[in-house]
Amino acid sequence: MIRAYSPERDADALWDLKRQFELELGGNTGGEEKSTKYQDKVDEEYQNRYLDWTRRCIESDPDCISIAEVDQSIVGYAFVLPENFAMIWDAAVLNEIFIMESHRGTGVADDLMQSVLETAKKQDLPLDRLLLDVDEDNERAQAFYQRYDFKKWGDLVARSV
């Protein structure tokens, strides 16, 4: 079942999934230095900031975070930035999608992606696009997004501040 995120009942589960997402991202898409940075990042302060931010986002758009529930357990989530962020990229942005490893390949990701697409279609966007950032080394995610007809569109660059 896919439903809207409720901070009152889902915050702990969302944080557990977000933490897994960050640790997998750091550990599976870079070297030891990236892994350590991501492990250090997911502390209590980050948790509080993240959950506060998600609360503000759903106040703006109650459907921007979708929860996947199986047998009354939350097993995944998808987070589309609210419409008021659309001017950042002139498009809808899939900020995060994550499914517990035990539920990958079961259709949960497809259900979440349908929710993502519905949320994006409701947004008033300068460009009719849904964007996301995916690591080029994440072959499973690359294949998933290709099934949904995502195509390369530019490149991101970053530097320390």
N, C-alpha and C positions, 0 to 999 in steps of 0.2 A: 504494500500500500504506500502511495506517495501522498504526503500531506504537507501543509505549511508548518514551518518551524514555530514553536511556542517557547519563548525564553523561560517562562515559568516552569514548564515541565521538561524541556529538552536541553537546557543549557549544559548540564553535566555530560550528557551523551554527545552533544555537538562538540564540546571541548575534547572529549576523548578521541573522537574521529579526527578533528582538526590536528590534534597532537600527532596522531598516527600519520596523517597526511604529510605534515612537516618533517617528521623523522624519516619517512620513506623517501621523500623528495631529497632530503639532504644526504641520506645514505645510499640511494640508488642512482643518483644522477650527477655524482661528482666524486672527488677524492676525499681523503680523510679530513682535510681542512674544511670542506663544505659540510661534511657530516657533523663535525664538531661544532661549527657555527650554528647549525640548525638545532642540535641538541641543546646548546646553551641558550638559544633563543626562546624555547618553549617553557619559560619559567612562569611563576605565578603572576608577575607583573604583566607579561605578554598575554596570559590567559585572561586577566581582568580587562585589559585593553581590547582584546579581540571580542570578548562577550559584550562589552559595552558598545563597541562599534556595530556588532550584529544587531543589537537592540535598536540602535539609531537607524540602521538600514531598514529593518522591518517596520519601523514607525513610518518611514517614507514609502515603503512598498511591502505590504504584508506577504506578498507571494515571492519575494526575492530569494528566500531560502526554503528549499524543499527538503523534506526528510523522507528517507526510505525506511519503512518499518516492515519487519518480517517476524511473525509470531510474537508480537508486542515488544520486539527489540529493535532499536534503531541501528541499522547496518550501513547507512550511507547518507550522504547529503549532497546537494548542489546549491551553489550560491551565485546568482546572477546579480551583478551590481544594480542597484535601483536606477530607475529612469533618470533621476536627477544627476547621475554620473555620466549619462550618455554623451555629453559634450567632451569628455576627456578623449575618447577615441572616435567620436561621431558615430558610435555604434553601441549595440548591447555588448556587455562583457561578461563572459562566463568566468568568474573569479576563481571558483574551485568546484571540482566534482570529485568525490571520493567514496569508494565502496570498500568495506572491510574485505580483507583477502578471502575470508571464508565464503563470501557471497559474490565474488567475481565470477563471471561466466554464467550467472544464473538468470540474467535478464534484468536485474536491479538497475544496472547502469543505463540500459535502454529506457526503462521507465523514468529514471531521473532525467535523461536527455529529453524525453518528450515533455516533461514539465519545464525544463529549461527553454525549449523552443516555444512553448506556449507563453511563458513569461516574456521572452524577448519579442515575440510578435505583438504583444500588447503595448510595448513601449513606443513612444513617439520619438523616432530616431532620425538624425540628419542623414545617415547612410543606412540602407537596409541590410545590415550585416550583424552577425554575432561573432565576436572575437574571443580568442583565448590564447594563453601562452602554454605551450607544452614543450618539454625538454626533448630535444632531437634523439636522445639516447633511450627514451621511454617508448620502446617499440610497441608494447601492448596498447598504450594510450594513442600512439600515432595511428595504429590500425583501427582503433575504435572511432577516432575522429574522421578518418578517411571513409569509413562506412556511412557517416553522416554528411559526406560531401564537403568537409572542411578542406580548404586548400591553403597553401602557403601564401601569406599576404604581408610582405615586408619582413623586417628583422628588428629585434630589440637590441639595444646596446645598453650597458650600465657601467657605472663607476662608483667608487666609494665616496661618501660625503663626510 
